[in-house]
Amino acid sequence: MADSVQNWMQSGKGYSPMSPVMQRMMYPGVQQQRPVNVPSVSTLTREERQEAKRLAEEANFSFDGYQVVRREFISHVYDPAITICGNSVTFNNACISKLEDVAYVQILINPAEHKLVIRPCSEGARDAVRWCIVREQKRKSRKITCQPFTTKLYELMGWTPPYRYRLQGMSINYDGEQMYMFDLDAKETFLPQTRDPNTGKRIPSKPILPNEWIGNFGMGVEEHAASTIIDLTEGFLSSDTSASTTTSSVAEQPAAAEQAEVTV
């Protein structure tokens, strides 16, 4: 019987390994070997499986291929920002509030790297710009009229005068000073505001993002880290010659901030 069953199972009519029950029926005198008790994934708890997965991911992790998502793609109402519009610049309240007790700043420009830095200073410092209104211990943003500065900035960046541009600021610490740095290339462009012909209310314009941002989420991790490095001794223009961080080119070329006309 055993030979006939074995021949039938191996005849090609759907061969499959014999089950333990069939083996005992065919070979009653042979003692079956018990399977070795090997731990399986199913014997692990949920926490143990999660920890094993975490350790595996941690061991194989690399920043290669990752992109840092630009914050311009995400709502940033409460992030520090500067708006440059025609003949004026305005810092939002979030920007002002994060530099406590700062009422005056110097504006530094790096024409080669397209970086703008806001550096706190005292009221009597050379080229000091009052960037906020202080009333009853409260500080609010103000519109700073500075047509010579914005004209040069639009020319430097190739911007279109009717458009306004918004830049997100990054807080940095350089040589013990807390400052803001803005990347002029990482801008949001807005069409001139229009009004509803029926109600007369302003119609908010949607931002126009740079073409080079299409098709990606942001910079690679290494490029992103390099973009945040700043050295105020290289390339930045300021007319405050008493500061140790200004360059020798200041004496030869007037700074844009020195030409700015500030109105209350």
C-alpha positions in Angstrom: 0.0 0.0 0.0 2.8 2.4 0.9 4.5 1.8 -2.5 1.3 2.4 -4.4 0.5 5.6 -2.6 4.0 6.8 -3.0 4.0 6.0 -6.7 0.7 7.8 -7.2 1.9 11.0 -5.4 5.1 11.1 -7.5 3.3 10.4 -10.8 3.0 14.0 -11.7 -0.7 14.3 -10.7 -0.1 17.0 -8.2 2.8 15.9 -6.1 3.1 17.6 -2.7 5.1 16.7 0.4 3.3 14.2 2.7 1.6 15.5 5.8 2.6 14.2 9.2 -0.7 12.3 9.4 -0.1 10.5 6.1 3.5 9.7 7.1 2.2 8.0 10.3 -0.3 6.0 8.3 2.3 4.8 5.8 5.2 4.2 8.2 3.7 3.4 11.6 7.0 2.0 13.0 9.1 5.0 12.3 9.3 7.6 15.0 8.7 11.1 13.6 11.3 13.8 14.4 9.9 16.7 16.2 10.6 20.2 14.7 13.2 22.3 16.3 11.7 25.0 18.4 13.0 28.1 16.5 11.7 31.5 17.6 9.7 33.2 14.8 8.6 36.8 14.3 5.1 35.8 15.4 6.5 35.1 18.9 7.7 38.7 19.3 5.6 41.3 21.0 4.5 44.4 19.0 7.0 46.6 20.9 9.8 44.1 20.1 9.0 44.1 16.4 8.9 47.9 16.3 12.2 48.1 18.1 13.8 45.6 15.7 12.5 47.6 12.7 13.8 50.8 14.3 17.3 49.4 14.8 17.4 48.1 11.2 16.4 51.5 9.8 18.9 53.2 12.1 21.7 51.0 11.0 21.0 51.6 7.3 20.1 55.2 7.4 21.8 57.8 5.2 20.9 61.4 4.1 21.7 60.4 0.5 18.7 61.2 -1.8 16.8 63.2 0.8 15.6 66.8 0.1 14.8 69.3 2.8 11.3 70.6 2.0 11.3 74.3 1.4 9.2 76.1 4.0 7.8 78.3 1.3 5.8 75.2 0.4 4.2 75.2 3.9 2.1 77.8 5.7 4.5 80.2 7.4 2.3 83.0 8.8 4.3 83.1 12.1 7.7 82.8 10.6 10.1 85.9 10.2 9.8 87.4 6.8 10.6 90.6 4.9 8.5 92.0 2.1 10.1 94.2 -0.6 7.6 96.1 -2.6 8.5 98.9 -5.1 10.1 101.6 -3.0 9.8 100.1 0.5 10.6 97.1 2.7 8.6 95.8 5.6 9.5 93.2 8.3 6.6 91.3 9.7 5.8 91.2 13.4 7.1 87.7 13.8 10.5 88.9 12.6 10.5 91.8 15.0 9.2 89.9 18.0 12.0 87.3 17.9 14.7 90.0 18.3 13.6 91.3 21.7 14.4 94.9 22.6 15.9 95.6 19.1 14.6 98.8 17.6 17.4 99.6 15.2 19.2 97.4 12.7 21.8 97.6 9.9 21.1 96.1 6.5 24.0 94.1 5.0 24.0 92.8 1.4 26.3 90.2 -0.2 25.9 91.0 -3.9 27.8 87.9 -5.0 26.0 85.3 -2.9 22.6 87.1 -3.0 22.3 87.1 0.8 20.8 89.9 3.0 21.5 90.1 6.7 19.7 92.1 9.4 22.1 93.0 12.2 20.9 94.6 15.4 22.6 97.8 16.4 22.2 100.8 18.7 20.2 103.9 17.8 23.4 106.0 17.3 25.2 103.5 15.2 26.2 104.5 11.7 23.6 103.5 9.1 21.1 102.4 11.8 17.6 101.8 10.5 14.6 101.9 12.8 12.7 98.8 11.7 9.8 98.9 14.1 7.5 101.2 16.0 7.7 101.1 19.8 4.6 102.2 21.7 3.8 101.4 25.3 6.4 98.7 25.5 4.9 97.1 22.4 6.8 96.8 19.1 5.0 96.7 15.7 6.3 96.5 12.2 6.5 99.6 10.0 6.9 100.3 6.3 10.4 101.6 5.6 10.5 103.8 2.5 13.9 103.3 0.8 13.7 103.8 -3.0 17.4 104.1 -3.6 18.0 100.8 -1.8 15.1 98.9 -3.5 16.1 100.2 -6.9 19.6 98.8 -6.6 18.2 95.6 -5.1 15.8 95.1 -8.0 18.6 95.8 -10.5 20.9 93.3 -8.7 18.4 90.5 -8.7 16.7 91.3 -12.0 13.3 91.7 -10.3 10.3 93.3 -12.0 9.4 96.6 -10.2 5.6 96.1 -10.2 5.9 92.8 -8.4 6.5 92.5 -4.7 8.8 89.8 -3.2 8.7 88.1 0.2 11.7 86.3 1.7 11.7 84.0 4.7 14.3 84.8 7.3 16.6 82.4 9.2 17.9 83.2 12.7 21.7 82.8 12.9 24.3 83.4 15.6 27.6 84.9 14.4 30.4 85.8 16.7 28.0 86.1 19.6 25.5 88.2 17.6 22.0 87.1 16.9 21.0 88.1 13.4 18.6 87.3 10.5 19.8 86.0 7.2 17.6 86.1 4.0 18.4 84.2 0.8 17.4 86.6 -2.0 17.1 83.7 -4.5 14.6 81.9 -2.3 11.8 84.4 -2.9 8.0 84.3 -3.4 6.8 86.7 -6.1 3.4 88.3 -5.9 1.6 90.1 -8.6 0.4 93.7 -7.9 -2.7 93.7 -5.7 -6.0 94.4 -7.3 -9.4 95.3 -6.0 -12.8 93.7 -6.5 -14.7 96.0 -8.9 -17.9 95.4 -7.0 -16.8 95.6 -3.3 -13.6 97.5 -3.6 -11.9 95.0 -1.4 -8.3 94.0 -2.1 -7.9 90.6 -3.8 -5.0 88.7 -2.3 -2.5 87.5 -5.0 -1.1 84.0 -4.9 2.7 83.6 -4.8 4.6 82.7 -8.0 7.4 80.3 -7.1 10.7 80.2 -9.1 10.9 77.8 -12.0 13.9 75.9 -10.5 11.7 74.8 -7.6 9.4 72.9 -10.0 10.1 69.2 -9.9 11.7 69.0 -6.5 10.8 69.5 -2.8 14.0 71.4 -1.9 17.8 71.2 -1.6 19.7 68.1 -0.9 20.8 67.8 2.8 24.5 68.6 2.1 23.6 71.6 -0.1 21.1 72.8 2.4 23.7 72.7 5.2 26.2 74.6 3.1 23.6 77.3 2.2 23.3 78.3 5.9 27.0 79.0 6.4 27.8 82.7 6.5 30.9 84.7 7.0 30.4 88.4 7.5 34.0 89.1 6.6 33.5 88.0 3.0 31.5 90.0 0.5 29.0 91.9 2.7 28.7 95.6 2.2 28.1 98.0 5.0 29.2 101.6 5.6 29.8 101.0 9.3 33.7 101.0 9.1 34.0 100.8 12.9 32.7 97.2 12.9 35.3 94.5 12.6 33.1 92.5 10.3 33.1 94.9 7.4 35.2 94.6 4.3 37.8 96.9 2.7 35.5 97.3 -0.2 33.2 99.5 1.9 35.5 102.5 1.5 35.3 102.2 -2.3 31.6 101.3 -2.8 28.7 103.0 -0.9 26.4 100.4 0.7 22.9 100.2 -0.3 21.8 100.6 3.3 23.6 104.0 3.4 21.6 105.3 0.5 18.2 104.2 2.0 15.7 106.9 2.8 13.8 106.0 5.9 10.5 107.7 6.7 8.4 107.4 9.8 
